[in-house]
Amino acid sequence: MSVLRYKDAAVQSPAEGVERRIAHTEKLLTAVLDFSNGPQTEPDPMHSHPHEQISYVADGEIIFFMEGDEPRHLKTGDLFFVPSGKKHSIQLLSKTARLIDSFSPVREDFL
């Protein structure tokens, strides 16, 4: 399939107040994450994965945390990059947010 409409995408619920919709090819996965559980008083737990990740803040405000870097306050239109194996996390500052996450290789655990 070369088109996936948002309204037709299967919805995953990886956590309370989070909806995830995914599209993927053989080597790339993109996830639309809609958060409705903010603002948060603490960041999500740090985690890492072997995938490279680029994330676009499509709506809302977050603080992005990554080991070895200073926390960064990001708003709509900003991006962050996560190398393979680096621990990272976010903290939602706004009531809602939308992140567009792209991963390579494909995150099999999302399928």
C-alpha atoms as one frame of an Amber mdcrd trajectory, in Angstrom:
protein
   0.000   0.000   0.000   1.400   3.417  -0.917  -1.143   5.530   1.004  -2.388
   5.275   4.574  -5.047   7.736   5.646  -4.882   8.811   9.286  -8.569   8.032
   9.856  -8.124   4.505   8.452  -4.905   3.576  10.281  -4.977   0.932  12.981
  -4.568   2.524  16.412  -2.142   1.096  18.953  -2.212   2.214  22.594   1.319
   1.709  23.964   0.569   3.708  27.160  -2.247   5.560  28.905  -3.027   8.726
  26.922  -0.930   7.716  23.897  -2.181   6.582  20.488   0.209   5.308  17.795
  -0.436   4.803  14.085   2.283   3.296  11.901   3.277   2.940   8.267   6.350
   1.075   7.085   8.345  -0.224   4.188  10.976  -2.963   4.296  13.652  -0.660
   5.800  11.827   2.316   7.365   8.983   2.763   9.857   7.149   6.003  10.625
   4.871   6.340  13.633   2.411   9.134  14.409   2.123   9.452  18.188  -0.748
  11.452  19.660  -0.331  12.297  23.336  -3.247  13.443  25.511  -1.665  12.824
  28.925   0.088  16.120  29.574   1.438  18.162  30.967   3.724  15.750  32.815
   5.571  16.582  36.031   8.319  14.020  35.309   9.919  12.701  32.118   9.098
   9.253  30.803  11.690   6.617  31.787  14.885   6.682  29.730  15.122   3.929
  27.124  17.272   2.906  24.182  16.929   0.734  21.092  19.184  -0.368  18.238
  17.227   1.730  15.724  18.224   5.182  14.518  15.386   7.644  15.153  14.395
  11.066  13.863  11.359  12.718  15.448   9.387  15.765  14.339   7.305  17.718
  16.850   4.166  18.252  14.758   2.239  19.845  17.633   2.814  20.713  21.275
   5.820  21.238  23.535   8.201  18.726  25.074  11.539  18.511  26.812  13.848
  16.065  25.045  16.437  14.219  27.134  19.368  12.208  25.742  22.351  10.794
  27.587  25.382  13.018  27.159  23.317  16.078  26.098  21.598  18.900  27.932
  17.771  18.675  28.054  16.202  20.602  25.156  12.863  22.450  25.178  11.250
  21.719  21.791   8.123  23.161  20.190   6.027  22.604  17.074   8.294  22.381
  14.027  11.413  21.185  15.880  13.155  17.845  15.315  15.389  15.606  17.387
  17.752  12.787  16.377  18.646   9.664  18.343  21.611   7.491  17.353  21.398
   3.725  17.776  21.778   2.636  21.396  21.541   6.115  23.021  19.274   6.433
  26.070  16.605   9.092  25.624  13.207  10.272  26.848  10.663  13.069  26.618
   8.544  15.042  29.042   5.291  16.481  27.753   4.884  20.168  28.643   1.613
  20.817  26.808  -1.735  19.111  27.415  -1.473  17.345  24.035   1.283  16.743
  21.515   1.889  14.948  18.239   5.255  13.449  17.347   6.162  11.900  14.015
   8.857   9.272  14.659  10.864   7.583  11.912  12.989   4.509  12.622  15.550
   2.556  10.665  15.608  -0.364  10.551  11.929  -1.142  11.031  10.897  -1.598
  14.671   9.554  -5.131  14.609   8.190  -4.617  18.141   5.714  -2.053  16.737
   4.295  -4.455  14.123
